[in-house]
Amino acid sequence: MAAENSKQFWKRSAKLPGSIQPVYGAQHPPLDPRLTKNFIKERSKVSAVPLKNKKASSFHEFARNTSDAWDVGDDEEEDFSSPPFQTLNSKVALATAAQVLENHSKLRGKPERAQSAAFDTPASYQVIKSSSDAQLSRNASDTCLRNALHKQQSLPLRPVIPLVARISDQNASGAPPMTVREKTRLEKFRQLLSSHSTDLDELRKCSWPGVPREVRPVTWRLLSGYLPANAERRTPTLQRKREEYFGFIEQYYDSRNEEHHQDTYRQIHIDIPRTNPLIPLFQQPLVQEIFERILFIWAIRHPASGYVQGINDLVTPFFVVFLSEYVEEDVENFDVTNLSQDVLRSIEADSFWCMSKLLDGIQDNYTFAQPGIQKKVKALEELVSRIDEQVHSHFRRYEVEYLQFAFRWMNNLLMRELPLRCTIRLWDTYQSEPEGFSHFHLYVCAAFLIKWRKEILDEEDFQGAGNLTRVSVGRRCSNDHKLLGTSAGGRSREGLWALVLKPQARPPAVRE
């Protein structure tokens, strides 16, 4: 045993449990060894050894030295009368405390010299930290750093996505200054919109890669079919449609308290606070009242479907776009009570009619048993099987049904997966397509699956593949500006469609 050839570790080590050791601090010097002769004798042996001759002790050496640390009889054999265990007398303790207080007061009076004063001790009495201790400290620090890096690398890589993307940056992410090309496109839009009869085909072509924020409200009204192409008829049409909507309010809104409408209104009243709950704009009582009126009037005018959860999300893009026509500042935090009653009525009526035009093309998504969604999910499955058989087979292998993750994509038009600014940009393209919300939307969903096919194929179980398609695929796209084409200056046919189709190919018709 190693203890038989040499002293036991605890007996030959100066650093014993309970012994008094010099203490370093950020502002206080170490304990002055001149105050006790015994302490000087003990520490002089340590300081006399050159730093270069000392080697860092390894863990195995430490284990060998301490293997007998708790042998029976060790404590009884120890001589506690040895110098390291002598107790400091009261005079030494008081002198040390007085010196510490004096140095501390000097440091407070001269903070600029604090660093030098803290270590201003005579060279002959300087307590030197052994090289083994320094090496152990560095090893511990390096170990902590390696563990932190290893832990960080072992976690899945996830993009940092803001919880609420700024709605005010509708034209592009980050809202950089307009380039020459963007100014040229904006001027082209204004020429089209100011013409006597707007060429809707040309307007759709220009809108496909994105609509500039300045002209988006009137462009959306035209592309949705709410406004006529003839410029002279637009003002009378707006006036007539707005009056018609508020005529519905006067005629039907009070019936929300009637027994046969109570369930519909109750469900709308529950869903409204859940609409974009992290955006302050939609938590304002006045905005929620506007949404309640829009959804209730639409529900009673469309009894075949009535109100279905998910329709409440479809109002928000229209409301934000038409609000931005009157607000130049940050829309998401804007207090709508600062607007006049006439402006709020115009925004409400326009949002209702444009949402109605949208739902007219996808109403079968919300009728009984939602046959439209069932049909679209089946069409998505056929599309993915044609363009990427490997992804399709991967889903089948792990029994992941498309309905499990694509139902919400169809029901909410990806609004639960995308930040609102990205949804608005995406709807620029949807409205420029003849059947954008019903037909082109399939290719957007397929593009998500193909874009992140590698991540999907890496998942080797049902839960992993299902969760990735339900959550990660949608969230990842919010920072992928190339995929979404968030720049209004993007080229035609870039972005989502180009990921799954060749530029010259048109999407085939969805099988009924």
N, C-alpha and C positions, 0 to 999 in steps of 0.2 A: 504493500500500500504506500502511496506517495507520502503519507503523513509520517511513516516510519523513518524515512531518509531526511526529512526536513521538518521544520516547524509546521504545525498546522496553520492553515490559511488565516484563521481568525487571530492566531497568536502572533504571526509575523507581519500582519498588515497593520499599518498605522491608522487606517480608516476603519474603525470598529463601530458597531452600532452604539449610539449614545455618546460617542466622543465628540469633542468640540472641534469644528473645522472652520477655516476662514470662509466667510460668506461674501460673495461679490454682489454688488447691486448697481443699478443704473446711475445712482447718484452718490453712493456711499463707498469709501475705500474699504479694503479688507481689514480684518481684525489686526491691530498692530502687534506683531509678535514680540516687541520690546517690553510689553506689559507683563510677560511671564517668561521666566528663564526656561522652564521646562518645555514650554511650547516652542521656544527658539531652538533648543537642542533637537527636538523631534523633527522640526520642519527643515533644519539645516541639512539633515541627511537627505531629504527629498530634493532640495534645491541644488545640492552639490553634484547630483548626477547630471551629466550633459544631456540635453534634449535629443541629440542625434543618436546617442547610444541606446535610447529606450525604444523598444518595439511595441507596436500595438498588440495587446493581448487578444487572442481569438476566443471565440465562444467555447471551443473544446478545451483550451487551456484553463479558462475560467471554471468550466465544469469539473476538470480534474482537481483544481485547487480547492474547490468547495465541496468535494464529494464527502468530506468528513465533517461538514459544517455543523451537523446536528447529531454527531455521535454522543452517546450517553457518557456523561462524565466530563465533557468539555468545560461546562460552566463551573463545575466544582474545582477544576484544576487551574482556572484562570486566576491570575494575581491582580486584583483590582486596585492594588496600591501602586501599580506602575504609573509613570508620569502621564501617559495619555489620559488616564482616568482620574487624575487629580481634579478636584472641583475648583473653579476660579473663586477667589475670595471676593468679598463685597467691594473692596477698594478697586480691584482690577475691573470689575463690572461697571462701577460708577465712572471710572476714568474713560473706559471705552465708550460709554453712552454719551459722556460730555463731549468727547472728540467727534462723535458722529453728529451731534446736534450743532456743534460749532462749524463743521464742514458743510452741513446742510444749509445753515444760515448764509455762509459765504457764497454757496452756489446760487441761492435765491437772489442774492444781491448782485451777482455777476453771472447772469444766465449764459452770456456769450462765451464764458470760460468754463462752463460746467463740465464739458467733456475732458479737458486737460486737468482740471482740479480733481476730478474723481479718481484719476490714476496718478496723481502727483505724490508718489511715495519714494523714499530713498531707494536707490538701485540695489543696495546691499540687503535690503529687507523685502524686496519684491517677491511675492509668492508666485512661483511659476507653475502653470498648469502642465501636467505631464503630457507628453506626446501621445501616450496611450489613451488618456481621457479625451484629448482633442480628436484623435482618430475615431474613437467610439462615437463621439458626438456627430462627426461627419458621416460615419456609417449609418447612424440612426436617421440622420436627415435625408441621406440618399435613399435609405430603405423606405421612408415615408413617401418620398417623391415618386419612387418606382411603384409603390402600392397604389398611390393616387392615379398615376398614369395608367396602370394596368386595369384599375377599376373603371376608369373612364373609357378605355379602349374596349373593355368587355361589354359595355352597354351598347344597345343598338343605336345607330346614328340616326338622329331625328332632326329635321330642319327646325329652326327657330321661327315660329309663325306667330305673328302678333295676334292676341286674342280678338281684338276688334280692329280691322283694317279701316283706315280713315276713308270715310265716304267722300270727303272733299276732294280726294285724289281720284276722281272718276275718270279723268281723261288719260291718265297714266300713273304708274306706281311712282310715288315720290314727287310727282308734279314738278318736273324740271322745267326750265325755261323753254319756250317754244322754239323749235328749230325752223330753219327756212322752209324745209319741206312741209312741216306741220302748218306753218302760216299759209303756204300755197294751197294745201288741202282745205283749210278753213275758208279761204277765199273762194275756192271752187264750190264748197257747200253753200255759201251765201249767195253765189250767183244762181245756183240751181233753185234755192228756196225763194229768191226774189223775182224769179221769172214769172211771166203771166200764168203759165201752166207748167208746173214742175214735172220734169221727166222722171217718173217714178222708177223706171228701169235703171236709169243712170244714177239715181239717188241710192238705189239698192246696191249697185255696183260700188259706189263710193263708200257706202256704209259698212260693207262686209269686213274690211280690216279695222273698223272702229270709227265712231262718230266723235268729233270734237265736242268738248263739254259745252261750249258756247252755243252750239246749234242743236244739241241733243234733244231738248224738249219738243221743238217744232218738228224735228225729223222723226221722232218716235210717234207723234200724233199722225203724221202723214203715212208712215210705213205700217202702222197698225190699222189704217183705214178709218180712223176717227175724223180726220180732216180731208177735204177734197183737194185734188191737185190744183184746181183753179184758185188763184190767189184772191180773187174778188169775193169768192164764196166762203172763205175761211172764217172771217169775223162773224157773219150772220149764222154760220153753222155752229160756231162755238157758243154764241149767245143762246141759240135755240136748244142745243143739247144740255147746256148747263141749267137752263130753266126747266127742261124736262126732268132732269135728275132730281132737282129739289121739289118738283111736283110729286115725284115718287115718295120723297121723304114725307111730305105733308099728307099724302094719301095712305101710306102703308106703315110708317115707322111706329106709330102709336099702337099698332096691332102686335108689337113684340110682347106685350103683356097678356095677350089673349092665350087661352089654353093650348090651342093647336100650334102656336108659334113659340111657346115658352121653352121647349126643348132646344129648338134651333138657336134662339137668342142666348140661352144659358151656355151652350157650347161655345158660341162666339165670344161671349163675355169671359169665359175661362181661357180661351186660346189667345186672346189679344195681348195680355201681359207677357205671354211666352214668346211673342214675336220679337226676335232680336233683343233679348233681355239685357245684353251688355252694351247696347247703344242708347245713350240718354234720350235721344230724340224720340224714340218709340215708347219711352216710359212716361212721357208727359200726358197728363189726363186729357188735354184737348186733342192730342193726336190719337189717343186710344178711342175717344168718342167718334172721331172721323172714321176710323177703321171699322168700328162697330156699325155705323150707318151704312158704309159701303158694302160690307159683307152681308148684313141683314137684308138690304134691298136686293142684292144679287140673288140671295138664297130664295126669297119668296117669288122672284120673277123667273126662277128656274126650278120648278118643283120636281122635275125629273131626277135631278141630282140633289138639290138642296145644298146646305152647307156641309162640307167635308173637311176634316182636319188636314191642313196643308195648303188650303186655298188662302188662308190668312197671310202666308209668306209671299204670295204672288202680288200682293198690293204694294209691298215695300219698295221695289225698284221704281215703279211708276211715281209713287209719292215723293221719293227722294229726287228723281230727275225733274219733276215739275216744281218742286220746292227750290231747286238750285237755279231756276229761272229768275227767282226774286231774291236769292241769298248768294252773296259772293264769299262770305266767310265760311268757317268750319260748319258744315251742315249737321254733323252728328251731335253737336252740342248746342245747336241753335234753339233759342226759345221762340216757339211759334206764336206766342202771345204778342210778340213785337210786330206781327203782320196784321194788316187790316182784315176786317171780316170779309170783304169782297175777294181779296187775294186767297184767303183760306177756302172760300167757297169754290173758287175757280180750280184750285189744286185738287180739292175733294172730288168735284165733278169729273175733271179730266182723268183722275186716277180710276174712278169707277168705270168710265166708258172704255178706257184702254184695257183695263183688266177684263172687262166683259168681252172685248174683241179677242183677247188671248184665249179665254176659256171657251169661246165658241168653237175653236179648232181642236180642243182636247177635252171636251165635256164628257166624253165616254170614259175618261179616266176617273170620274167621280160619280158615275151612276151606280146603280145597284151591282154589287160584286165587282165593280171596277174593271169591266172587260177591256177597256183601253190599255190599262197598265199591264194586264195579263198578256195582251197581244204584243205590246212593245217589249216586254221582258223576253218573250219567246223569240221575237225578231232579233233582239240583242244577242241571244244565245246562238242563233243561226249565223249572224254576222261574224261573231268572234270565232266560231268554228271554221269559217271560210278564210279569214285573214290570219289567224294564228291558231293552228290546230294544237300546238303544244300547250298553250295556256288553257284551251278548252278541255283537253285531255287531263290536264292537271286538276282542274275543278272536278271532273267526273271521277278521277281516281280517289280523291279525298271526299267525295260526296258533298261537294259544295254546290248548292242550287243557286242559280242566278237570281231567283226570286228573293233569296235571303238578303242579298245586298243591293240589288238593283231596284227593288220596289220603291224605296225612298228616293232613289235617283229620279224615277219617273213621277212619283207623286208630288215631289217638291221641286222638280226641275233643277236638282243639284244645289238648291239654295242653302241646305243645311251643311253642305260640304265646302262651299266657297264663301269667302268674304263678300260682303255686299258690293264692293267696288268691282270685284271680278265678275260677279253676276251681271252687273250693269254693262260691263264691257262685252260679256258673252251674249247678252241680249241684243246688242248692236248687230251682231251677226245673225242671230236667230230671226230678227225682224227683217233682215235683208234677204232671207230665204223665203220662198213661197210657202213652205210648210216647215218653218224652222223649229217651232215648239213641238210639233207632233212627229216630224220625220227626221230632220237634221239632228235633233237631240240624241237620237240613237247613236250617231257616229261620234258625238262628243263623249258619250259614255264608253263606247268601244275604244276611243282614243286614250282614255284614262287607263284602261286595262292594258293596252299595248305599250303605253308609255312606261309603266312600271311593271312590265312583265317579269323582269329579273327578280324584283322583290317578291312577286307573287310565286314564282317558281322556286324560290328559296325556302318558302314555307312548306313544311312537310307534314302537316297535320290539318285536320278539319278546322280546329279553332284558329290556328295561325292564319291560314288562307282566308277564312271567313272574316276575321277581324281586320285583316289588311285591306280587303276590298271594301268593307263597310266604313272604315275609319281612315286609315292611312292614305289610301289612294286619293280620296277627296281632299284631305288636308294638305297633302304635299303639293297639290297643284296651285295653291294660293301664292306660293313664292316662285313658281315657274312661269315667268312672264313670256318666255318664248312659246310655251304651250298655250297659254291663254291669249297671247297676242294683245296684252294690255296696252301697248302703244298704239295710239290711233293712227300713227304713221306707218303701220305695218303694211306689207305688200298683200295684194289680194291672194286668197287661197292659201295663206300661210297659217300655221298654228294647228288647231285641233284636227281639221279634216285632213290636212296634209300628212298627219301621222299615220293614218290608216288607209288613205287612198292616194293614188297617183293624181297629180294636178289635173290631167286631162280627163279623168274619169268622173262621171256624175254618179251620185249615190243611187243604187237600184231601188225600185219601189218596195215598200214594206209589204210583205205578204199578209193578206187579210186572213 
